[in-house]
Amino acid sequence: MDSNPIDNINDVIHGRLRLGIMAYLSTVNPASFPELLKKTGTSNGNLSTHLTKLETAGYIRQEKGYNGKRPQTLIHLTDPGRAAWIDYLGAMRALLGS
């Protein structure tokens, strides 16, 4: 018996904000925290919470450092994150095609 295509949707990625983060990082990697704030239109705390969820899953890596004397956080899509993103897109295609 084949599984239902909806069962293959990755819940970690599928949240609206996390989906936007992953989509953006798939084309712009790395992205700065302020850049993601601007692209997502969310608050610092909300973005931090969702980045932590993606980082816990191993999909992103946060690099904290400095740009001159200013703190800077860069968010990188990891290789497992890129693979999960490609799988997510495949699952969405399968769902739409069924």
N, CA, C and O atoms as a printed pandas DataFrame, in Angstrom:
     atom_number atom_name residue_name chain_id  residue_number  x_coord  y_coord  z_coord
0              1         N          MET        A               1    0.851   -1.184    0.000
1              2        CA          MET        A               1    0.000    0.000    0.000
2              3         C          MET        A               1    0.895    1.246    0.000
3              4         O          MET        A               1    1.782    1.370    0.845
4              5         N          ASP        A               2    0.669    2.162   -0.938
5              6        CA          ASP        A               2    1.442    3.398   -1.014
6              7         C          ASP        A               2    1.027    4.344    0.099
7              8         O          ASP        A               2   -0.134    4.386    0.506
8              9         N          SER        A               3    2.009    5.106    0.584
9             10        CA          SER        A               3    1.682    6.087    1.615
10            11         C          SER        A               3    1.032    7.305    0.966
11            12         O          SER        A               3    1.200    7.555   -0.228
12            13         N          ASN        A               4    0.303    8.042    1.755
13            14        CA          ASN        A               4   -0.316    9.275    1.301
14            15         C          ASN        A               4    0.784   10.313    1.127
15            16         O          ASN        A               4    1.593   10.495    2.037
16            17         N          PRO        A               5    0.843   11.004   -0.017
17            18        CA          PRO        A               5    1.914   11.989   -0.241
18            19         C          PRO        A               5    2.006   13.049    0.859
19            20         O          PRO        A               5    3.088   13.578    1.113
20            21         N          ILE        A               6    0.908   13.359    1.500
21            22        CA          ILE        A               6    0.945   14.386    2.550
22            23         C          ILE        A               6    1.768   13.930    3.757
23            24         O          ILE        A               6    2.269   14.753    4.523
24            25         N          ASP        A               7    1.900   12.617    3.917
25            26        CA          ASP        A               7    2.692   12.078    5.025
26            27         C          ASP        A               7    4.184   12.385    4.863
27            28         O          ASP        A               7    4.940   12.300    5.831
28            29         N          ASN        A               8    4.610   12.741    3.651
29            30        CA          ASN        A               8    6.022   13.014    3.385
30            31         C          ASN        A               8    6.392   14.488    3.521
31            32         O          ASN        A               8    7.540   14.861    3.280
32            33         N          ILE        A               9    5.434   15.326    3.903
33            34        CA          ILE        A               9    5.713   16.753    4.096
34            35         C          ILE        A               9    6.469   16.933    5.410
35            36         O          ILE        A               9    6.012   16.485    6.462
36            37         N          ASN        A              10    7.607   17.580    5.346
37            38        CA          ASN        A              10    8.465   17.810    6.507
38            39         C          ASN        A              10    7.870   18.920    7.373
39            40         O          ASN        A              10    7.834   20.079    6.961
40            41         N          ASP        A              11    7.406   18.565    8.568
41            42        CA          ASP        A              11    6.762   19.534    9.457
42            43         C          ASP        A              11    7.714   20.607    9.975
43            44         O          ASP        A              11    7.282   21.718   10.282
44            45         N          VAL        A              12    8.989   20.293   10.073
45            46        CA          VAL        A              12    9.948   21.299   10.534
46            47         C          VAL        A              12   10.042   22.423    9.505
47            48         O          VAL        A              12   10.089   23.597    9.871
48            49         N          ILE        A              13   10.070   22.074    8.247
49            50        CA          ILE        A              13   10.180   23.077    7.180
50            51         C          ILE        A              13    8.832   23.720    6.888
51            52         O          ILE        A              13    8.786   24.902    6.549
52            53         N          HIS        A              14    7.745   22.988    7.008
53            54        CA          HIS        A              14    6.452   23.423    6.488
54            55         C          HIS        A              14    5.836   24.626    7.209
55            56         O          HIS        A              14    4.941   25.265    6.656
56            57         N          GLY        A              15    6.280   24.949    8.405
57            58        CA          GLY        A              15    5.772   26.153    9.057
58            59         C          GLY        A              15    6.046   27.369    8.186
59            60         O          GLY        A              15    7.117   27.469    7.589
60            61         N          ARG        A              16    5.110   28.282    8.106
61            62        CA          ARG        A              16    5.197   29.415    7.168
62            63         C          ARG        A              16    6.520   30.165    7.244
63            64         O          ARG        A              16    7.150   30.400    6.213
64            65         N          LEU        A              17    6.952   30.542    8.435
65            66        CA          LEU        A              17    8.183   31.313    8.575
66            67         C          LEU        A              17    9.408   30.453    8.250
67            68         O          LEU        A              17   10.334   30.914    7.582
68            69         N          ARG        A              18    9.410   29.212    8.720
69            70        CA          ARG        A              18   10.550   28.331    8.433
70            71         C          ARG        A              18   10.621   28.017    6.942
71            72         O          ARG        A              18   11.711   27.890    6.384
72            73         N          LEU        A              19    9.476   27.892    6.303
73            74        CA          LEU        A              19    9.436   27.675    4.857
74            75         C          LEU        A              19   10.078   28.860    4.128
75            76         O          LEU        A              19   10.867   28.675    3.202
76            77         N          GLY        A              20    9.736   30.062    4.550
77            78        CA          GLY        A              20   10.320   31.262    3.949
78            79         C          GLY        A              20   11.820   31.342    4.164
79            80         O          GLY        A              20   12.562   31.721    3.257
80            81         N          ILE        A              21   12.268   30.990    5.352
81            82        CA          ILE        A              21   13.709   31.001    5.663
82            83         C          ILE        A              21   14.435   30.005    4.761
83            84         O          ILE        A              21   15.449   30.337    4.147
84            85         N          MET        A              22   13.912   28.788    4.686
85            86        CA          MET        A              22   14.558   27.756    3.875
86            87         C          MET        A              22   14.563   28.139    2.394
87            88         O          MET        A              22   15.565   27.934    1.709
88            89         N          ALA        A              23   13.466   28.685    1.901
89            90        CA          ALA        A              23   13.395   29.099    0.498
90            91         C          ALA        A              23   14.429   30.179    0.215
91            92         O          ALA        A              23   15.121   30.126   -0.802
92            93         N          TYR        A              24   14.535   31.149    1.098
93            94        CA          TYR        A              24   15.488   32.233    0.890
94            95         C          TYR        A              24   16.920   31.718    0.953
95            96         O          TYR        A              24   17.749   32.070    0.114
96            97         N          LEU        A              25   17.208   30.882    1.951
97            98        CA          LEU        A              25   18.569   30.356    2.090
98            99         C          LEU        A              25   18.949   29.425    0.947
99           100         O          LEU        A              25   20.135   29.233    0.676
100          101         N          SER        A              26   17.970   28.849    0.278
101          102        CA          SER        A              26   18.285   27.977   -0.854
102          103         C          SER        A              26   18.832   28.764   -2.036
103          104         O          SER        A              26   19.451   28.191   -2.934
104          105         N          THR        A              27   18.606   30.079   -2.041
105          106        CA          THR        A              27   19.106   30.918   -3.128
106          107         C          THR        A              27   20.160   31.914   -2.670
107          108         O          THR        A              27   21.003   32.326   -3.466
108          109         N          VAL        A              28   20.127   32.309   -1.398
109          110        CA          VAL        A              28   21.084   33.262   -0.846
110          111         C          VAL        A              28   21.696   32.611    0.389
111          112         O          VAL        A              28   21.051   32.520    1.434
112          113         N          ASN        A              29   22.924   32.166    0.268
113          114        CA          ASN        A              29   23.534   31.428    1.367
114          115         C          ASN        A              29   24.990   31.842    1.517
115          116         O          ASN        A              29   25.783   31.599    0.608
116          117         N          PRO        A              30   25.370   32.459    2.631
117          118        CA          PRO        A              30   24.566   32.694    3.827
118          119         C          PRO        A              30   23.762   33.985    3.717
119          120         O          PRO        A              30   23.935   34.783    2.797
120          121         N          ALA        A              31   22.877   34.154    4.693
121          122        CA          ALA        A              31   22.110   35.391    4.826
122          123         C          ALA        A              31   22.345   35.932    6.228
123          124         O          ALA        A              31   22.523   35.167    7.175
124          125         N          SER        A              32   22.345   37.236    6.354
125          126        CA          SER        A              32   22.516   37.839    7.672
126          127         C          SER        A              32   21.173   37.861    8.402
127          128         O          SER        A              32   20.111   37.806    7.782
128          129         N          PHE        A              33   21.242   37.941    9.713
129          130        CA          PHE        A              33   20.034   38.003   10.526
130          131         C          PHE        A              33   19.160   39.190   10.109
131          132         O          PHE        A              33   17.961   39.007    9.902
132          133         N          PRO        A              34   19.726   40.418    9.977
133          134        CA          PRO        A              34   18.878   41.548    9.548
134          135         C          PRO        A              34   18.250   41.337    8.169
135          136         O          PRO        A              34   17.126   41.774    7.924
136          137         N          GLU        A              35   18.969   40.677    7.282
137          138        CA          GLU        A              35   18.452   40.377    5.945
138          139         C          GLU        A              35   17.222   39.469    6.050
139          140         O          GLU        A              35   16.214   39.702    5.383
140          141         N          LEU        A              36   17.312   38.433    6.892
141          142        CA          LEU        A              36   16.173   37.536    7.090
142          143         C          LEU        A              36   15.014   38.246    7.782
143          144         O          LEU        A              36   13.850   37.988    7.475
144          145         N          LEU        A              37   15.337   39.143    8.717
145          146        CA          LEU        A              37   14.279   39.932    9.362
146          147         C          LEU        A              37   13.492   40.712    8.317
147          148         O          LEU        A              37   12.262   40.736    8.332
148          149         N          LYS        A              38   14.223   41.345    7.414
149          150        CA          LYS        A              38   13.588   42.164    6.382
150          151         C          LYS        A              38   12.766   41.294    5.423
151          152         O          LYS        A              38   11.639   41.647    5.075
152          153         N          LYS        A              39   13.324   40.173    5.004
153          154        CA          LYS        A              39   12.643   39.295    4.051
154          155         C          LYS        A              39   11.391   38.647    4.637
155          156         O          LYS        A              39   10.402   38.449    3.931
156          157         N          THR        A              40   11.434   38.316    5.932
157          158        CA          THR        A              40   10.307   37.621    6.547
158          159         C          THR        A              40    9.298   38.567    7.190
159          160         O          THR        A              40    8.140   38.197    7.385
160          161         N          GLY        A              41    9.722   39.773    7.517
161          162        CA          GLY        A              41    8.820   40.736    8.131
162          163         C          GLY        A              41    8.383   40.347    9.533
163          164         O          GLY        A              41    7.301   40.739    9.971
164          165         N          THR        A              42    9.192   39.595   10.233
165          166        CA          THR        A              42    8.855   39.142   11.578
166          167         C          THR        A              42    9.693   39.875   12.618
167          168         O          THR        A              42   10.484   40.756   12.281
168          169         N          SER        A              43    9.516   39.510   13.872
169          170        CA          SER        A              43   10.272   40.152   14.955
170          171         C          SER        A              43   11.560   39.381   15.230
171          172         O          SER        A              43   11.712   38.232   14.815
172          173         N          ASN        A              44   12.483   40.032   15.938
173          174        CA          ASN        A              44   13.751   39.393   16.329
174          175         C          ASN        A              44   13.504   38.082   17.063
175          176         O          ASN        A              44   14.097   37.055   16.733
176          177         N          GLY        A              45   12.630   38.122   18.057
177          178        CA          GLY        A              45   12.370   36.947   18.887
178          179         C          GLY        A              45   11.742   35.813   18.099
179          180         O          GLY        A              45   12.121   34.653   18.263
180          181         N          ASN        A              46   10.785   36.141   17.245
181          182        CA          ASN        A              46   10.120   35.117   16.436
182          183         C          ASN        A              46   11.107   34.481   15.461
183          184         O          ASN        A              46   11.125   33.260   15.302
184          185         N          LEU        A              47   11.926   35.301   14.810
185          186        CA          LEU        A              47   12.919   34.771   13.885
186          187         C          LEU        A              47   13.914   33.881   14.632
187          188         O          LEU        A              47   14.257   32.797   14.159
188          189         N          SER        A              48   14.372   34.333   15.783
189          190        CA          SER        A              48   15.313   33.541   16.584
190          191         C          SER        A              48   14.737   32.187   16.948
191          192         O          SER        A              48   15.432   31.174   16.869
192          193         N          THR        A              49   13.468   32.159   17.347
193          194        CA          THR        A              49   12.806   30.915   17.720
194          195         C          THR        A              49   12.787   29.933   16.551
195          196         O          THR        A              49   13.088   28.752   16.724
196          197         N          HIS        A              50   12.438   30.414   15.375
197          198        CA          HIS        A              50   12.349   29.537   14.211
198          199         C          HIS        A              50   13.726   29.124   13.703
199          200         O          HIS        A              50   13.896   28.008   13.211
200          201         N          LEU        A              51   14.705   30.009   13.817
201          202        CA          LEU        A              51   16.067   29.628   13.453
202          203         C          LEU        A              51   16.576   28.525   14.377
203          204         O          LEU        A              51   17.263   27.607   13.930
204          205         N          THR        A              52   16.243   28.612   15.656
205          206        CA          THR        A              52   16.644   27.582   16.604
206          207         C          THR        A              52   16.034   26.234   16.233
207          208         O          THR        A              52   16.706   25.207   16.326
208          209         N          LYS        A              53   14.767   26.225   15.812
209          210        CA          LYS        A              53   14.121   24.970   15.390
210          211         C          LYS        A              53   14.825   24.376   14.180
211          212         O          LYS        A              53   15.044   23.166   14.117
212          213         N          LEU        A              54   15.179   25.218   13.223
213          214        CA          LEU        A              54   15.878   24.736   12.038
214          215         C          LEU        A              54   17.296   24.277   12.384
215          216         O          LEU        A              54   17.791   23.302   11.820
216          217         N          GLU        A              55   17.939   24.978   13.305
217          218        CA          GLU        A              55   19.293   24.602   13.719
218          219         C          GLU        A              55   19.279   23.283   14.489
219          220         O          GLU        A              55   20.160   22.445   14.296
220          221         N          THR        A              56   18.299   23.095   15.349
221          222        CA          THR        A              56   18.165   21.850   16.107
222          223         C          THR        A              56   17.977   20.663   15.166
223          224         O          THR        A              56   18.471   19.569   15.438
224          225         N          ALA        A              57   17.266   20.876   14.063
225          226        CA          ALA        A              57   17.050   19.823   13.064
226          227         C          ALA        A              57   18.300   19.592   12.212
227          228         O          ALA        A              57   18.369   18.615   11.467
228          229         N          GLY        A              58   19.290   20.488   12.319
229          230        CA          GLY        A              58   20.515   20.356   11.532
230          231         C          GLY        A              58   20.427   20.969   10.152
231          232         O          GLY        A              58   21.293   20.731    9.310
232          233         N          TYR        A              59   19.379   21.766    9.904
233          234        CA          TYR        A              59   19.154   22.324    8.576
234          235         C          TYR        A              59   19.907   23.630    8.335
235          236         O          TYR        A              59   20.214   23.971    7.193
236          237         N          ILE        A              60   20.200   24.347    9.392
237          238        CA          ILE        A              60   20.957   25.593    9.273
238          239         C          ILE        A              60   22.067   25.606   10.318
239          240         O          ILE        A              60   22.069   24.832   11.275
240          241         N          ARG        A              61   23.005   26.517   10.094
241          242        CA          ARG        A              61   24.073   26.768   11.072
242          243         C          ARG        A              61   24.159   28.276   11.248
243          244         O          ARG        A              61   24.194   29.021   10.268
244          245         N          GLN        A              62   24.194   28.724   12.501
245          246        CA          GLN        A              62   24.328   30.149   12.781
246          247         C          GLN        A              62   25.779   30.445   13.137
247          248         O          GLN        A              62   26.367   29.788   13.996
248          249         N          GLU        A              63   26.339   31.428   12.474
249          250        CA          GLU        A              63   27.720   31.843   12.706
250          251         C          GLU        A              63   27.693   33.241   13.315
251          252         O          GLU        A              63   27.310   34.211   12.662
252          253         N          LYS        A              64   28.100   33.324   14.557
253          254        CA          LYS        A              64   28.094   34.613   15.250
254          255         C          LYS        A              64   29.510   35.180   15.245
255          256         O          LYS        A              64   30.480   34.483   15.544
256          257         N          GLY        A              65   29.601   36.447   14.902
257          258        CA          GLY        A              65   30.902   37.101   14.841
258          259         C          GLY        A              65   30.712   38.605   14.819
259          260         O          GLY        A              65   29.725   39.132   15.332
260          261         N          TYR        A              66   31.660   39.275   14.225
261          262        CA          TYR        A              66   31.633   40.736   14.158
262          263         C          TYR        A              66   31.928   41.200   12.749
263          264         O          TYR        A              66   32.713   40.590   12.023
264          265         N          ASN        A              67   31.287   42.286   12.380
265          266        CA          ASN        A              67   31.576   43.011   11.155
266          267         C          ASN        A              67   32.100   44.359   11.620
267          268         O          ASN        A              67   31.324   45.265   11.924
268          269         N          GLY        A              68   33.412   44.484   11.674
269          270        CA          GLY        A              68   34.011   45.637   12.340
270          271         C          GLY        A              68   33.771   45.474   13.831
271          272         O          GLY        A              68   34.144   44.455   14.411
272          273         N          LYS        A              69   33.153   46.467   14.455
273          274        CA          LYS        A              69   32.842   46.383   15.883
274          275         C          LYS        A              69   31.394   45.987   16.148
275          276         O          LYS        A              69   30.966   45.886   17.298
276          277         N          ARG        A              70   30.654   45.765   15.080
277          278        CA          ARG        A              70   29.225   45.429   15.225
278          279         C          ARG        A              70   29.031   43.916   15.217
279          280         O          ARG        A              70   29.621   43.225   14.386
280          281         N          PRO        A              71   28.209   43.390   16.135
281          282        CA          PRO        A              71   27.909   41.959   16.106
282          283         C          PRO        A              71   27.180   41.590   14.821
283          284         O          PRO        A              71   26.368   42.356   14.302
284          285         N          GLN        A              72   27.489   40.405   14.326
285          286        CA          GLN        A              72   26.848   39.948   13.094
286          287         C          GLN        A              72   26.561   38.458   13.210
287          288         O          GLN        A              72   27.408   37.685   13.658
288          289         N          THR        A              73   25.365   38.065   12.803
289          290        CA          THR        A              73   25.003   36.655   12.741
290          291         C          THR        A              73   24.701   36.314   11.297
291          292         O          THR        A              73   23.856   36.937   10.654
292          293         N          LEU        A              74   25.415   35.305   10.795
293          294        CA          LEU        A              74   25.161   34.793    9.455
294          295         C          LEU        A              74   24.506   33.434    9.584
295          296         O          LEU        A              74   24.897   32.621   10.421
296          297         N          ILE        A              75   23.512   33.193    8.757
297          298        CA          ILE        A              75   22.791   31.931    8.785
298          299         C          ILE        A              75   23.121   31.187    7.495
299          300         O          ILE        A              75   22.919   31.695    6.392
300          301         N          HIS        A              76   23.634   29.968    7.665
301          302        CA          HIS        A              76   24.045   29.120    6.550
302          303         C          HIS        A              76   23.090   27.937    6.422
303          304         O          HIS        A              76   22.698   27.342    7.426
304          305         N          LEU        A              77   22.720   27.600    5.212
305          306        CA          LEU        A              77   21.991   26.368    4.942
306          307         C          LEU        A              77   23.025   25.245    4.923
307          308         O          LEU        A              77   24.012   25.332    4.193
308          309         N          THR        A              78   22.818   24.201    5.707
309          310        CA          THR        A              78   23.754   23.084    5.763
310          311         C          THR        A              78   23.472   22.103    4.617
311          312         O          THR        A              78   22.434   22.190    3.960
312          313         N          ASP        A              79   24.391   21.184    4.388
313          314        CA          ASP        A              79   24.157   20.151    3.373
314          315         C          ASP        A              79   22.917   19.321    3.711
315          316         O          ASP        A              79   22.100   19.073    2.825
316          317         N          PRO        A              80   22.745   18.873    4.990
317          318        CA          PRO        A              80   21.502   18.173    5.322
318          319         C          PRO        A              80   20.267   19.063    5.144
319          320         O          PRO        A              80   19.191   18.575    4.798
320          321         N          GLY        A              81   20.424   20.359    5.382
321          322        CA          GLY        A              81   19.316   21.289    5.180
322          323         C          GLY        A              81   18.937   21.395    3.716
323          324         O          GLY        A              81   17.753   21.415    3.378
324          325         N          ARG        A              82   19.933   21.462    2.847
325          326        CA          ARG        A              82   19.663   21.515    1.400
326          327         C          ARG        A              82   18.984   20.219    0.948
327          328         O          ARG        A              82   18.051   20.256    0.146
328          329         N          ALA        A              83   19.449   19.075    1.457
329          330        CA          ALA        A              83   18.827   17.791    1.109
330          331         C          ALA        A              83   17.375   17.743    1.596
331          332         O          ALA        A              83   16.493   17.263    0.884
332          333         N          ALA        A              84   17.134   18.238    2.805
333          334        CA          ALA        A              84   15.765   18.262    3.348
334          335         C          ALA        A              84   14.889   19.192    2.512
335          336         O          ALA        A              84   13.716   18.896    2.286
336          337         N          TRP        A              85   15.446   20.309    2.053
337          338        CA          TRP        A              85   14.703   21.254    1.222
338          339         C          TRP        A              85   14.311   20.598   -0.108
339          340         O          TRP        A              85   13.173   20.727   -0.558
340          341         N          ILE        A              86   15.254   19.902   -0.725
341          342        CA          ILE        A              86   14.984   19.217   -1.995
342          343         C          ILE        A              86   13.928   18.128   -1.787
343          344         O          ILE        A              86   13.032   17.967   -2.616
344          345         N          ASP        A              87   14.030   17.386   -0.693
345          346        CA          ASP        A              87   13.020   16.371   -0.374
346          347         C          ASP        A              87   11.654   17.009   -0.153
347          348         O          ASP        A              87   10.633   16.483   -0.594
348          349         N          TYR        A              88   11.646   18.160    0.542
349          350        CA          TYR        A              88   10.388   18.874    0.791
350          351         C          TYR        A              88    9.732   19.267   -0.536
351          352         O          TYR        A              88    8.533   19.068   -0.727
352          353         N          LEU        A              89   10.531   19.826   -1.447
353          354        CA          LEU        A              89    9.986   20.230   -2.745
354          355         C          LEU        A              89    9.452   19.021   -3.503
355          356         O          LEU        A              89    8.406   19.104   -4.147
356          357         N          GLY        A              90   10.163   17.897   -3.431
357          358        CA          GLY        A              90    9.693   16.675   -4.075
358          359         C          GLY        A              90    8.379   16.188   -3.482
359          360         O          GLY        A              90    7.488   15.745   -4.207
360          361         N          ALA        A              91    8.264   16.272   -2.166
361          362        CA          ALA        A              91    7.028   15.858   -1.499
362          363         C          ALA        A              91    5.866   16.762   -1.908
363          364         O          ALA        A              91    4.745   16.289   -2.095
364          365         N          MET        A              92    6.132   18.055   -2.046
365          366        CA          MET        A              92    5.074   18.974   -2.482
366          367         C          MET        A              92    4.653   18.669   -3.916
367          368         O          MET        A              92    3.466   18.706   -4.241
368          369         N          ARG        A              93    5.643   18.361   -4.784
369          370        CA          ARG        A              93    5.314   18.007   -6.172
370          371         C          ARG        A              93    4.465   16.749   -6.206
371          372         O          ARG        A              93    3.492   16.672   -6.956
372          373         N          ALA        A              94    4.828   15.768   -5.402
373          374        CA          ALA        A              94    4.062   14.513   -5.358
374          375         C          ALA        A              94    2.637   14.770   -4.878
375          376         O          ALA        A              94    1.681   14.197   -5.400
376          377         N          LEU        A              95    2.509   15.633   -3.884
377          378        CA          LEU        A              95    1.182   15.951   -3.363
378          379         C          LEU        A              95    0.336   16.659   -4.426
379          380         O          LEU        A              95   -0.846   16.357   -4.592
380          381         N          LEU        A              96    0.946   17.589   -5.131
381          382        CA          LEU        A              96    0.217   18.336   -6.166
382          383         C          LEU        A              96   -0.121   17.450   -7.363
383          384         O          LEU        A              96   -1.122   17.674   -8.044
384          385         N          GLY        A              97    0.714   16.443   -7.618
385          386        CA          GLY        A              97    0.482   15.589   -8.763
386          387         C          GLY        A              97   -0.497   14.476   -8.523
387          388         O          GLY        A              97   -0.928   13.808   -9.463
388          389         N          SER        A              98   -0.865   14.261   -7.236
389          390        CA          SER        A              98   -1.759   13.141   -6.943
390          391         C          SER        A              98   -3.218   13.538   -6.931
391          392         O          SER        A              98   -4.085   12.696   -6.698
